[in-house]
Structures are given as C-alpha cells and as structure tokens.
Amino acid sequence: MPENLLLNINDPEDLRQLDEAQLPQVAQELRNFIIDIVSTKEGHLGASLGVIELTIALHYVFNTPEDQLVWDVGHQAYGHKILTGRRAIFHTNRQLHGISGFPKRSESIYDAFGVGHSSTSISAALGMAIASNLKGNYSKQHIAVIGDASIASGMAFEGLNHAGVTDANLLVILNDNAIGIDPSVGALKKYLTSVKNGKNPKQNNMIKSLNFDYSGPIDGHDVFALIKELKRLQKTKGPKFLHVITTKGKGLKQAEEDQVKYHAPGKFDANTGEIHKKLEENLPPKYQDVFGLTLLDLARKNEKIIGITPAMPSGSSLKFMMEALPDRAFDVGIAEQHAVTLSAGMATQGMIVFCNIYSTFLQRAYDQVIHDVALQNLPVIFCLDRAGLVGEDGATHHGVYDLAYLRCIPNIIIYSPLNEIDLQNILYSAQLGLKNPIAIRYPRGRGVISDWESVNFGHYEKIAIGSSNCLKEGTKIAVLSNGPIGKNVTLALAKIANPDEIAHYDFAFVKPLDEKALHSIFKKFKTILTIEDGTIIGGFGSGVLEFASQHQYFQEIKTLGIPDQFIEQGTVEELQQYCNVDVSSLEQIFLNYLK
C-alpha cells in the first residue's frame, strides 16, 4: 500500500515539496478524507469535491499565504482548509467552538478574506491587488475563485468592470460547473455553455472585451493542465481570467448524479454514497414547505400571484410553484437586488408578488427595499426564510438582523408567525390585498403541528394587521414574544410550578405594534419581559421600550434575544442556550423574577 501523502501535508509548503506526479494521489486522498468526515459530521459536500484538483494546483503553484487566495461563497473551501493546517481539526467543521464552514480571516492566515455570501471575491481580490500596487509590490499574486452562478451577480460584474481598466495583478478563476445550490440560470449561463461546447465565436468573448487576458476553457480535473496554465498566468501581468470546467460532486457517483441533493446531503454512507434516511413520519412540516405548498394553493386560486426567488427554489420551496406554474414563478439567479426591484416593477402593474429571500440575503438588497418598494409604498410580500438563528452555517447566515433593519423603514409591515398555521393565514391575508409592503419572517427547520394540512390547508383565516394574542393569562409578569421563539416560552412556563403569575402574549406584528394591547399590559403588570430570535438592539424589544418611553410607563422591562455580537456556528439548540433564549434558560429567568 502506498504511503498516505495527505497525512504529511500540514501546510502548502509541504505540498510543494512533492513531485508533480504525486498530486493525483493527493487529490484522491483529499477527496476520500472529505467524504469520510462529511458523511458523519455533515456539511457542504459537492462543491468541495468539484475543486479538489484546482485547490491542489493553486497551492502548489502560488506562494500562499503571501499570494492571496480568495474563495467566493466558501462552500468549496474544505480542501483548502485541510491543506492549510486544519486537517487534524476538520472534524469540528461547523460545530460549536469548532472551525467555520467558510473561510474566516481570524481562523487562518491562509483565509485571505471572510466569505459566506456570494459574488464578493473579485472585488475583494481586486482591492488587495490595487493595495499591493500602491505599496510597490508588483509581483504579489491575487486570485479570486468564483462559480458560474456567483459570477452572474451584479457585484461580480462591478468588480470585473473595474478590474478591466486597472493594471492590477489579479487572476479570476471561473469554476464553471453549471450549478450553484440549484442549477444556474439566465443568459450568462447559456453563454458559458456555448463557450464550453465550442459554439461561441472567439471574437464574441465577453471577458476579453472587458480587457482581461482570457484563457480556457480547460479541464478542472486535470491537475497537470491546471498547473501548466497557472504557471503561465503567474508570469502574465494585469487582469487575467481562467475558465475552468468542473463537475460538482466529482468522485462520488451519487453526488455527481444528484448535485442539488448532495450540495449538503446530511449524513450518508461514505462507501456507497447512500444518504441515511431520516424518520420523518408524523413530524411537523418544514416552514419552507408550508410556504411553498400554501403559495401554490393560493396561486392556483389567484392568477395575479407571482413567485420570485434569487437562486433558492429548493431551499425556499418555491420549486413547487415553479414546477406547477412555471410562467408565474421565477428563479432570477444570485441577484437579490434585481429580485426586489423586479418585484416592485410587477407590483406597479397590479401583480401580487411574493418575493422569497433568506433573511440574511435580503441584507444585500437593503437599498432596493427602501427606495424601490417602501418609498413608493408598493405592496410587495417579502417572505424571509431562515429568520433567526440558523445553526451550523454560522455568523454569515444567521437571520437575526431583519427585525432591526426593517423596523426603521416607513410603510413596511413586519410579521413573525408563531407556528405554521399562522404562516398559512398571513400568506392568505397578504394576497387579499394590502396597501403596504409586508415582511413575513419564519425560521429554518420544522414547525410544531404534525397534522398542519388537515388542520388548516385550504381553510385560511384572515389576520388583522397589527393584532396580538394573549396565549396565557397571568397576574404579575407579562412575557411578550415575537414569532416561533414563543414556543420556548410556552414550554418554559409549563415547567414552572406556579405559572399563574406569568402572562404570555404573542406579538406577531413588530410593525405596527398592537398599542391597544400594550397600554392594557403596561397598566396591569409591573414587570415586562420581551423575547425575540433577533438582535435585541433595534428589534422587537426596542420597539416596546420606545412605546414605554413615549407613553411614560416606568415598569421594569427586560429584553431577551440575540446579544450584540456575531454568533458563531453550532446547533440551533446550542446557540439558543448561548443566547439564553432556550427553554431551560427562560425557565430560570422566569423563576428569578418570581422570587
């Protein structure tokens, strides 16, 4: 049996000591290592398997970390992490107190730029390259690796547009595998396909037209071809562009055949690739499926309904409407700004637009939310999936800022359903016709009602805008919760021996707040506790504090939620415990106030 080469690679310098002929063995060992770990620990699989040879070639040719390598998004950076000193701790990937699932500057000097959202690599690497020029370091290399789905984003084009008029020592590598999380879409995807198939005349090369030295397409799984071309480009001055063709999931048959499912497959058999089946009978539904199936039901009854998502048809479950009503449901690619303004344009024509975006990704279209939607008071229905703590994806993906960043915008309505029935009812209520835009935020994962379809499906109830509900009466303390985190309050109260002194209110609407109910609560209770799954600065609790100040109420008010810091990776349960909003923490907090 040949010696295991990977076990002796602790940094790229070790890799560079190997003979080039040994690198295919390293590639196979690296693939096997990732498959073995991810099969039991979970994580992103297909993207990293697709760039193994490219990763090896980059660290073999370039003098990292002196030469700066920026990975776009970071789903594909597992091989990079393993080769840069993190092999021994890779099993902690995405776990509490472990390494991040994405490149992170504070984690390693080899992580030149922290990433989690797509399409930032070109701008970041260009910034580094221009800075190097200003320092007089013209030999330093700056490499951005970006996928064909990510390069379709507006920010990537902004970076390319600027780079093409500089003399920056920048190399953009297009990792072209025709898929992001879902298959790539749009005219650029068709252009790249024609280039790969040799059907595009060379004089039509759009990258060359932007003043880049273009080369490719080349086989991204031929490590020798990659090394040869990278060495040539290493000596070429100015902005360069290398088009590399790869297969997402390369080396694992099932991952190659079902690239969507094996993007992040969960636990699977490392030998066969078969995903371990989860017992899902009689479980509550995923919130995303409640959204997707309810929207499809409503759209079949209301021909004005439109669905829009920026590259998340599977993750948002808009796929149900896209499959059944393809003329009225659109995946616009990784283009959140475009998705929002496209929705606004459709709303001006009387369409009822459901714009489904992950909470963390709506941050990327903040200007469009303000100027193109709220300022014009267009009734776009924003459906914010993955609101609150999302778990193992960590700080780049937690949807904990939306309550704060939306609450300050005039005209907008903000609603967080307590459970999946409330989610159905607000979707129904919104499509009846609103005079304002609305943001409906709901979490990643499952709800609480296993028979939700038989309880409510097709039999919706209209929700009064700005209303709240008393879930439990009490005498001394009022707990005001927003959204599904209210379930933790209910469970905590059930564990207390004398819960009669604590009232529980569901304030699903953060804007407008139910001021009539708040007046009643402040007149009755001496202590008010608010709880939310968003940042406590500027969120729901802040709104209650502002109300109390405005109306000169002087009771004790305690706000509970996500503290003023970036929350790292871990399970949702672990992170809720860290933030003191899990059931046990809430139980103890309630008991302390009852003393």
C-alpha positions as CSV (number, residue, x, y, z in Angstrom):
1,M,0.0,0.0,0.0
2,P,1.5,3.4,-1.0
3,E,2.3,5.9,1.7
4,N,-0.6,8.3,2.7
5,L,0.7,11.6,1.4
6,L,-2.1,13.7,2.8
7,L,-1.1,12.8,6.4
8,N,2.2,14.5,5.9
9,I,0.8,17.7,4.4
10,N,0.4,20.3,7.3
11,D,0.6,23.4,5.1
12,P,1.1,24.3,1.4
13,E,4.8,24.3,1.8
14,D,4.7,20.5,2.4
15,L,2.5,20.1,-0.7
16,R,5.1,22.0,-2.8
17,Q,7.8,19.5,-1.7
18,L,6.0,16.7,-3.6
19,D,6.7,15.7,-7.1
20,E,4.1,16.8,-9.5
21,A,3.4,13.2,-10.4
22,Q,2.3,12.5,-6.8
23,L,-0.5,15.1,-6.9
24,P,-3.3,12.8,-8.3
25,Q,-2.7,10.6,-5.3
26,V,-3.1,13.6,-3.0
27,A,-6.3,14.5,-4.9
28,Q,-7.8,11.1,-4.3
29,E,-6.8,11.1,-0.6
30,L,-8.2,14.6,-0.1
31,R,-11.5,13.5,-1.7
32,N,-11.7,10.4,0.5
33,F,-10.9,12.5,3.6
34,I,-13.7,15.0,2.9
35,I,-16.2,12.2,2.1
36,D,-15.3,10.3,5.3
37,I,-15.7,13.4,7.5
38,V,-18.8,14.9,5.9
39,S,-20.5,11.6,5.8
40,T,-20.7,11.5,9.6
41,K,-20.4,15.2,10.6
42,E,-22.5,16.7,7.8
43,G,-21.7,19.9,5.9
44,H,-21.3,21.0,2.3
45,L,-20.1,18.2,0.1
46,G,-20.5,18.6,-3.7
47,A,-18.8,22.0,-4.1
48,S,-15.6,21.0,-2.4
49,L,-15.4,17.6,-4.2
50,G,-15.6,19.5,-7.5
51,V,-12.5,21.7,-6.9
52,I,-10.0,19.2,-5.4
53,E,-7.6,19.4,-8.3
54,L,-7.9,23.2,-8.6
55,T,-7.3,23.6,-4.9
56,I,-4.1,21.5,-5.1
57,A,-2.9,23.3,-8.2
58,L,-3.4,26.7,-6.7
59,H,-1.5,26.0,-3.5
60,Y,1.2,24.1,-5.5
61,V,1.9,26.9,-7.9
62,F,1.3,30.0,-5.8
63,N,3.1,31.0,-2.7
64,T,0.2,31.2,-0.3
65,P,-0.4,32.9,2.0
66,E,1.9,35.5,0.7
67,D,0.0,35.2,-2.6
68,Q,-3.6,35.8,-1.6
69,L,-6.4,33.4,-2.5
70,V,-10.0,34.4,-2.1
71,W,-12.8,31.8,-2.4
72,D,-16.2,33.0,-3.4
73,V,-19.0,31.9,-1.0
74,G,-16.7,29.3,0.6
75,H,-18.8,26.2,0.1
76,Q,-15.9,24.8,-2.0
77,A,-13.1,25.6,0.5
78,Y,-13.0,22.3,2.5
79,G,-9.9,21.1,0.6
80,H,-8.3,24.5,1.1
81,K,-8.9,24.3,4.8
82,I,-7.4,20.7,5.0
83,L,-4.3,21.7,3.1
84,T,-3.7,24.8,5.2
85,G,-3.2,23.4,8.7
86,R,-6.7,22.4,9.7
87,R,-6.7,18.7,8.7
88,A,-6.5,17.5,12.3
89,I,-9.4,19.6,13.4
90,F,-11.5,19.4,10.3
91,H,-13.9,17.0,12.1
92,T,-15.0,20.1,14.2
93,N,-16.2,21.8,11.0
94,R,-19.4,23.8,11.5
95,Q,-19.6,22.7,15.2
96,L,-19.8,24.8,18.3
97,H,-16.3,26.0,19.2
98,G,-15.0,24.3,16.0
99,I,-13.8,25.7,12.7
100,S,-16.1,27.6,10.5
101,G,-17.7,26.1,7.4
102,F,-16.5,29.1,5.4
103,P,-13.1,30.9,5.0
104,K,-12.6,33.2,8.0
105,R,-9.7,35.6,8.5
106,S,-9.5,35.1,12.2
107,E,-9.2,31.4,11.8
108,S,-6.2,31.2,9.4
109,I,-3.6,33.4,7.7
110,Y,-4.5,31.3,4.5
111,D,-8.0,32.7,4.6
112,A,-7.4,36.0,2.9
113,F,-11.0,37.1,3.1
114,G,-14.0,36.0,5.1
115,V,-16.9,34.9,2.9
116,G,-20.3,33.4,3.2
117,H,-22.5,35.3,0.7
118,S,-21.6,35.0,-2.9
119,S,-20.0,37.2,-5.5
120,T,-17.6,39.2,-3.3
121,S,-14.3,37.5,-4.3
122,I,-13.5,39.6,-7.4
123,S,-14.0,43.0,-5.6
124,A,-12.0,41.8,-2.5
125,A,-9.1,40.4,-4.5
126,L,-9.1,43.5,-6.7
127,G,-8.9,45.6,-3.6
128,M,-5.9,43.6,-2.4
129,A,-4.2,43.8,-5.8
130,I,-4.6,47.6,-6.0
131,A,-3.2,47.9,-2.5
132,S,-0.2,45.8,-3.4
133,N,0.5,48.1,-6.4
134,L,0.3,51.1,-4.1
135,K,2.8,49.5,-1.8
136,G,5.1,48.9,-4.8
137,N,4.7,45.1,-4.6
138,Y,4.0,44.2,-8.2
139,S,4.9,40.5,-8.0
140,K,2.4,39.5,-5.4
141,Q,-0.4,37.4,-6.8
142,H,-4.2,37.8,-6.1
143,I,-6.6,35.1,-7.1
144,A,-10.4,35.0,-6.9
145,V,-12.2,31.7,-7.4
146,I,-15.8,32.3,-8.4
147,G,-18.6,29.9,-9.6
148,D,-20.7,30.3,-12.7
149,A,-23.8,31.0,-10.6
150,S,-22.0,33.6,-8.5
151,I,-20.4,35.5,-11.4
152,A,-23.9,36.3,-12.7
153,S,-24.5,38.5,-9.7
154,G,-24.3,42.3,-10.2
155,M,-21.5,42.8,-7.7
156,A,-19.2,40.3,-9.6
157,F,-19.8,42.4,-12.8
158,E,-19.0,45.6,-10.9
159,G,-15.7,44.0,-9.9
160,L,-14.9,42.8,-13.4
161,N,-15.8,46.2,-14.9
162,H,-13.4,48.0,-12.6
163,A,-10.6,45.4,-12.8
164,G,-10.6,45.7,-16.6
165,V,-9.3,49.3,-16.5
166,T,-6.6,48.6,-14.0
167,D,-3.1,47.1,-14.2
168,A,-3.9,45.1,-11.0
169,N,-2.2,41.7,-10.7
170,L,-5.5,39.9,-10.5
171,L,-6.4,36.4,-11.6
172,V,-10.1,35.5,-11.7
173,I,-10.8,31.8,-12.0
174,L,-14.3,30.8,-13.1
175,N,-15.2,27.5,-11.6
176,D,-17.8,26.5,-14.2
177,N,-19.9,23.6,-13.2
178,A,-23.4,24.9,-14.3
179,I,-24.8,24.8,-10.8
180,G,-24.8,26.8,-7.6
181,I,-27.0,25.2,-5.0
182,D,-29.7,24.8,-7.7
183,P,-28.9,24.7,-11.4
184,S,-27.5,28.0,-12.8
185,V,-30.0,30.1,-14.7
186,G,-30.0,33.1,-17.1
187,A,-28.5,34.3,-20.3
188,L,-24.9,34.2,-18.9
189,K,-25.3,30.5,-18.1
190,K,-26.3,30.0,-21.8
191,Y,-23.3,32.0,-22.9
192,L,-20.9,29.9,-20.8
193,T,-22.5,26.7,-22.0
194,S,-21.9,27.8,-25.6
195,V,-18.3,28.6,-24.8
196,K,-17.8,25.2,-23.2
197,N,-19.4,23.5,-26.3
198,G,-17.2,25.5,-28.7
199,K,-20.2,27.1,-30.3
200,N,-19.3,30.7,-29.4
201,P,-17.1,32.6,-31.9
202,K,-13.8,33.7,-30.2
203,Q,-14.4,37.3,-31.4
204,N,-17.6,37.3,-29.2
205,N,-15.7,36.6,-26.0
206,M,-17.2,39.0,-23.4
207,I,-14.4,38.6,-20.9
208,K,-11.8,39.6,-23.5
209,S,-14.0,42.6,-24.2
210,L,-13.5,43.7,-20.6
211,N,-9.7,43.8,-21.1
212,F,-8.9,40.5,-19.4
213,D,-6.3,38.1,-20.6
214,Y,-8.7,35.2,-21.1
215,S,-7.7,31.5,-21.3
216,G,-9.7,28.3,-21.3
217,P,-12.0,26.5,-21.0
218,I,-9.7,23.8,-19.5
219,D,-10.4,20.6,-17.7
220,G,-10.6,21.4,-14.0
221,H,-9.9,17.8,-13.0
222,D,-6.6,17.6,-14.9
223,V,-4.2,18.8,-12.3
224,F,-1.2,18.8,-14.7
225,A,-3.1,21.0,-17.2
226,L,-4.1,23.3,-14.4
227,I,-0.6,23.7,-13.1
228,K,0.8,24.4,-16.5
229,E,-1.7,27.1,-17.2
230,L,-1.4,28.6,-13.7
231,K,2.4,28.9,-14.1
232,R,1.9,30.7,-17.4
233,L,-0.6,33.1,-15.8
234,Q,1.7,33.6,-12.9
235,K,4.1,35.4,-15.2
236,T,1.3,37.4,-17.0
237,K,0.8,41.0,-15.8
238,G,-2.5,42.7,-15.4
239,P,-6.0,41.3,-15.0
240,K,-6.4,37.6,-16.1
241,F,-9.3,35.3,-16.4
242,L,-9.1,31.5,-16.4
243,H,-12.2,29.5,-17.4
244,V,-12.2,26.1,-15.7
245,I,-14.7,23.3,-16.3
246,T,-15.5,21.1,-13.3
247,T,-18.1,18.6,-12.1
248,K,-19.8,19.4,-8.8
249,G,-19.6,16.3,-6.6
250,K,-16.7,14.8,-8.6
251,G,-15.5,11.5,-7.3
252,L,-18.7,10.4,-5.6
253,K,-21.1,8.9,-8.1
254,Q,-24.3,9.9,-6.4
255,A,-23.1,13.4,-5.8
256,E,-22.3,13.8,-9.5
257,E,-25.8,12.5,-10.5
258,D,-27.8,14.4,-8.0
259,Q,-25.9,17.7,-7.4
260,V,-28.7,19.5,-5.7
261,K,-29.3,16.9,-3.0
262,Y,-25.6,16.3,-2.4
263,H,-24.8,20.0,-2.0
264,A,-25.3,19.4,1.7
265,P,-26.7,15.9,1.9
266,G,-26.6,15.3,5.7
267,K,-25.2,12.0,6.9
268,F,-24.5,9.3,4.3
269,D,-22.6,6.1,3.8
270,A,-19.0,7.1,2.8
271,N,-18.6,3.9,0.8
272,T,-21.8,3.8,-1.2
273,G,-22.8,7.4,-1.0
274,E,-26.3,6.5,0.1
275,I,-27.9,9.1,2.3
276,H,-29.1,7.8,5.6
277,K,-32.9,8.1,5.7
278,K,-34.4,10.2,8.5
279,L,-37.6,9.1,10.1
280,E,-39.9,11.9,9.1
281,E,-43.3,10.3,9.6
282,N,-45.6,12.2,11.8
283,L,-43.1,15.1,12.1
284,P,-44.2,18.7,11.8
285,P,-43.5,20.2,8.4
286,K,-40.6,22.4,7.4
287,Y,-41.6,26.0,7.4
288,Q,-40.2,26.4,3.9
289,D,-42.6,23.6,2.7
290,V,-45.6,25.3,4.4
291,F,-44.7,28.4,2.5
292,G,-44.2,26.6,-0.8
293,L,-47.3,24.5,-0.7
294,T,-49.5,27.2,0.6
295,L,-48.3,29.7,-2.0
296,L,-49.0,27.1,-4.8
297,D,-52.5,26.6,-3.4
298,L,-53.2,30.4,-3.3
299,A,-51.6,30.9,-6.7
300,R,-54.0,28.3,-8.3
301,K,-56.9,30.4,-7.0
302,N,-55.5,33.8,-7.7
303,E,-54.0,34.4,-11.1
304,K,-52.3,37.6,-10.1
305,I,-49.9,35.8,-7.7
306,I,-46.2,35.8,-8.7
307,G,-43.3,34.0,-7.0
308,I,-39.7,35.2,-7.2
309,T,-36.6,33.9,-5.6
310,P,-32.9,34.7,-6.1
311,A,-31.3,31.2,-6.7
312,M,-33.1,29.4,-3.8
313,P,-36.0,27.5,-5.4
314,S,-35.2,24.3,-3.5
315,G,-34.2,26.0,-0.2
316,S,-37.3,28.2,-0.2
317,S,-39.6,25.5,-1.7
318,L,-40.7,27.9,-4.4
319,K,-39.9,24.9,-6.6
320,F,-43.5,23.6,-6.0
321,M,-44.9,26.7,-7.8
322,M,-42.1,26.7,-10.4
323,E,-43.0,23.1,-11.4
324,A,-46.7,23.6,-11.4
325,L,-47.0,27.2,-12.7
326,P,-43.7,27.9,-14.4
327,D,-44.9,31.1,-16.2
328,R,-45.6,32.8,-12.8
329,A,-42.6,31.7,-10.7
330,F,-39.1,32.9,-11.4
331,D,-35.6,32.0,-10.2
332,V,-33.6,35.1,-11.1
333,G,-30.2,33.7,-10.0
334,I,-27.9,35.2,-7.3
335,A,-29.3,38.7,-7.8
336,E,-31.1,39.8,-4.6
337,Q,-31.2,43.5,-5.7
338,H,-32.7,42.6,-9.0
339,A,-35.2,40.3,-7.3
340,V,-36.5,43.1,-5.1
341,T,-36.8,45.7,-7.8
342,L,-38.3,43.2,-10.3
343,S,-40.9,42.5,-7.6
344,A,-41.5,46.2,-7.3
345,G,-42.0,46.6,-11.1
346,M,-44.5,43.8,-11.2
347,A,-46.3,45.3,-8.2
348,T,-46.8,48.6,-10.1
349,Q,-48.8,46.6,-12.6
350,G,-51.2,45.1,-10.1
351,M,-49.5,41.7,-9.6
352,I,-49.4,40.2,-6.1
353,V,-45.7,39.4,-5.7
354,F,-44.2,37.0,-3.2
355,C,-40.5,37.7,-3.1
356,N,-38.9,34.8,-1.2
357,I,-35.4,35.6,0.1
358,Y,-33.4,34.2,3.0
359,S,-33.3,36.8,5.8
360,T,-29.5,37.1,5.7
361,F,-29.6,37.6,1.9
362,L,-32.2,40.4,2.0
363,Q,-29.5,42.4,3.7
364,R,-27.9,42.6,0.2
365,A,-30.9,44.4,-1.2
366,Y,-31.5,46.9,1.5
367,D,-31.4,50.0,-0.7
368,Q,-33.9,48.4,-3.1
369,V,-36.3,47.6,-0.2
370,I,-36.2,51.2,0.9
371,H,-36.1,53.1,-2.4
372,D,-37.9,50.8,-4.8
373,V,-40.5,49.3,-2.5
374,A,-41.2,51.1,0.7
375,L,-40.7,54.7,-0.5
376,Q,-43.2,54.0,-3.3
377,N,-45.4,52.0,-0.9
378,L,-45.6,49.1,-3.2
379,P,-47.3,46.0,-1.6
380,V,-44.5,43.5,-2.3
381,I,-44.8,40.5,0.0
382,F,-41.3,39.6,1.3
383,C,-41.1,36.0,2.6
384,L,-38.0,35.8,4.7
385,D,-36.9,32.2,5.1
386,R,-34.2,31.2,7.6
387,A,-35.0,34.1,10.0
388,G,-33.4,33.8,13.4
389,L,-30.6,31.5,14.3
390,V,-29.9,29.0,11.5
391,G,-27.3,26.8,13.2
392,E,-24.2,25.3,11.6
393,D,-23.8,27.9,8.8
394,G,-22.8,30.4,11.5
395,A,-22.3,34.1,11.6
396,T,-22.7,34.8,7.8
397,H,-26.1,33.1,7.6
398,H,-28.0,33.9,10.9
399,G,-31.1,35.8,10.1
400,V,-31.0,37.9,13.3
401,Y,-30.9,41.4,11.9
402,D,-34.1,41.7,9.8
403,L,-36.4,42.9,12.6
404,A,-34.0,45.8,13.4
405,Y,-33.1,46.7,9.8
406,L,-36.7,46.6,8.6
407,R,-38.4,48.2,11.6
408,C,-36.9,51.6,10.9
409,I,-38.3,51.7,7.4
410,P,-41.6,53.7,6.9
411,N,-44.6,52.0,5.4
412,I,-43.5,48.4,5.9
413,I,-45.4,45.8,7.9
414,I,-43.4,43.1,9.8
415,Y,-44.9,39.8,10.9
416,S,-43.4,36.7,12.5
417,P,-45.8,33.7,12.7
418,L,-46.0,31.8,16.0
419,N,-46.4,28.5,14.1
420,E,-47.1,27.1,10.6
421,I,-50.9,27.7,10.8
422,D,-50.2,31.4,11.4
423,L,-47.8,31.3,8.5
424,Q,-50.5,30.0,6.2
425,N,-53.0,32.6,7.4
426,I,-50.7,35.6,6.9
427,L,-49.8,34.4,3.4
428,Y,-53.5,34.2,2.7
429,S,-54.2,37.6,4.3
430,A,-51.4,39.3,2.3
431,Q,-52.7,38.1,-1.0
432,L,-56.2,39.5,-0.3
433,G,-54.7,42.9,-0.9
434,L,-52.5,45.2,1.2
435,K,-51.8,48.9,0.9
436,N,-48.3,48.4,2.2
437,P,-45.3,46.1,1.7
438,I,-45.0,43.3,4.3
439,A,-42.1,41.2,5.5
440,I,-43.1,37.7,6.8
441,R,-40.2,36.1,8.6
442,Y,-40.1,32.4,9.6
443,P,-37.3,30.1,10.7
444,R,-35.2,27.3,9.2
445,G,-36.4,23.9,10.3
446,R,-39.7,22.4,11.3
447,G,-42.8,23.8,12.9
448,V,-44.8,22.3,15.8
449,I,-48.1,20.8,14.2
450,S,-47.7,17.5,12.5
451,D,-51.2,17.5,11.0
452,W,-51.0,21.0,9.8
453,E,-52.5,20.2,6.4
454,S,-55.7,18.7,7.8
455,V,-56.0,21.5,10.4
456,N,-55.9,24.4,8.1
457,F,-54.9,23.7,4.5
458,G,-57.3,25.5,2.1
459,H,-59.3,26.9,5.0
460,Y,-57.5,30.1,5.8
461,E,-58.4,32.8,8.2
462,K,-57.8,36.5,7.7
463,I,-55.4,38.1,10.2
464,A,-56.0,41.6,11.3
465,I,-52.9,43.7,10.7
466,G,-51.3,44.9,13.9
467,S,-53.1,42.4,16.2
468,S,-51.6,40.5,19.1
469,N,-52.9,37.4,21.0
470,C,-52.9,36.5,24.7
471,L,-51.7,32.9,24.9
472,K,-51.9,32.7,28.7
473,E,-53.3,34.9,31.4
474,G,-51.2,36.0,34.4
475,T,-51.1,38.3,37.4
476,K,-47.6,39.7,38.0
477,I,-45.3,39.3,35.0
478,A,-46.1,39.7,31.2
479,V,-43.9,37.9,28.7
480,L,-44.2,39.3,25.2
481,S,-42.8,37.1,22.5
482,N,-42.4,37.5,18.7
483,G,-42.6,34.6,16.4
484,P,-41.7,30.9,16.8
485,I,-39.4,31.6,19.8
486,G,-42.7,31.9,21.7
487,K,-42.8,28.1,21.7
488,N,-39.8,28.1,24.1
489,V,-41.8,30.5,26.4
490,T,-44.7,28.1,26.4
491,L,-42.5,25.1,27.2
492,A,-40.7,27.0,29.9
493,L,-43.9,28.1,31.6
494,A,-45.1,24.5,31.5
495,K,-42.1,23.5,33.7
496,I,-42.8,26.2,36.4
497,A,-44.8,25.1,39.5
498,N,-46.7,28.4,39.9
499,P,-47.1,29.7,36.3
500,D,-50.3,31.6,37.1
501,E,-48.4,34.8,37.9
502,I,-46.9,34.9,34.4
503,A,-48.9,36.0,31.4
504,H,-47.8,35.3,27.8
505,Y,-48.6,37.4,24.8
506,D,-47.8,36.6,21.1
507,F,-46.8,39.9,19.4
508,A,-46.5,38.5,15.9
509,F,-46.6,42.1,14.4
510,V,-43.5,44.0,15.2
511,K,-44.7,46.8,13.0
512,P,-47.3,48.1,13.6
513,L,-47.3,47.1,17.3
514,D,-50.6,46.4,18.9
515,E,-50.6,49.6,21.0
516,K,-54.0,49.0,22.5
517,A,-52.8,45.7,23.9
518,L,-49.6,47.3,25.1
519,H,-51.5,50.0,27.0
520,S,-53.5,47.3,28.7
521,I,-50.4,45.3,29.6
522,F,-48.5,48.2,31.0
523,K,-51.4,49.3,33.1
524,K,-51.7,45.7,34.6
525,F,-48.2,44.4,35.0
526,K,-45.2,45.6,37.0
527,T,-42.6,43.6,35.0
528,I,-42.5,43.2,31.3
529,L,-40.2,40.7,29.5
530,T,-39.8,40.7,25.7
531,I,-38.2,37.8,23.8
532,E,-37.2,37.5,20.1
533,D,-34.9,35.5,17.9
534,G,-33.3,38.7,16.5
535,T,-30.8,41.1,17.8
536,I,-32.0,42.9,20.9
537,I,-30.6,46.2,19.6
538,G,-33.3,47.8,17.4
539,G,-35.6,44.9,17.3
540,F,-39.0,43.9,18.9
541,G,-37.9,44.7,22.4
542,S,-36.6,48.0,21.4
543,G,-40.0,48.8,19.9
544,V,-41.6,48.0,23.3
545,L,-39.1,50.2,25.1
546,E,-39.8,53.1,22.7
547,F,-43.5,52.7,23.3
548,A,-43.0,52.7,27.1
549,S,-40.8,55.9,26.9
550,Q,-43.2,57.7,24.6
551,H,-46.2,57.0,26.9
552,Q,-44.2,57.4,30.1
553,Y,-44.5,53.9,31.5
554,F,-41.9,53.2,34.1
555,Q,-42.2,49.5,34.7
556,E,-39.2,47.2,34.7
557,I,-38.6,46.0,31.1
558,K,-36.2,43.2,30.3
559,T,-35.3,42.5,26.6
560,L,-34.2,39.0,25.7
561,G,-32.8,37.9,22.3
562,I,-29.6,37.8,20.4
563,P,-26.8,39.8,22.1
564,D,-24.8,42.5,20.4
565,Q,-22.2,40.2,18.9
566,F,-21.8,37.9,15.9
567,I,-22.9,34.4,16.8
568,E,-20.8,31.6,15.5
569,Q,-21.7,28.1,14.4
570,G,-23.4,25.3,16.3
571,T,-26.8,23.7,16.5
572,V,-29.8,26.0,16.9
573,E,-30.3,24.5,20.4
574,E,-26.7,25.2,21.4
575,L,-26.9,28.7,20.1
576,Q,-30.2,29.4,21.8
577,Q,-28.6,28.2,25.0
578,Y,-25.7,30.6,24.5
579,C,-28.1,33.5,23.9
580,N,-30.2,32.5,27.0
581,V,-33.4,32.0,25.0
582,D,-33.6,28.2,25.2
583,V,-36.3,26.6,27.3
584,S,-34.1,25.9,30.4
585,S,-32.7,29.5,30.4
586,L,-36.1,31.0,30.1
587,E,-37.4,28.8,32.9
588,Q,-34.6,30.1,35.2
589,I,-35.2,33.7,34.2
590,F,-38.9,33.4,34.9
591,L,-38.2,31.8,38.3
592,N,-35.8,34.6,39.2
593,Y,-38.4,37.2,38.5
594,L,-41.0,35.3,40.6
595,K,-38.7,35.4,43.7
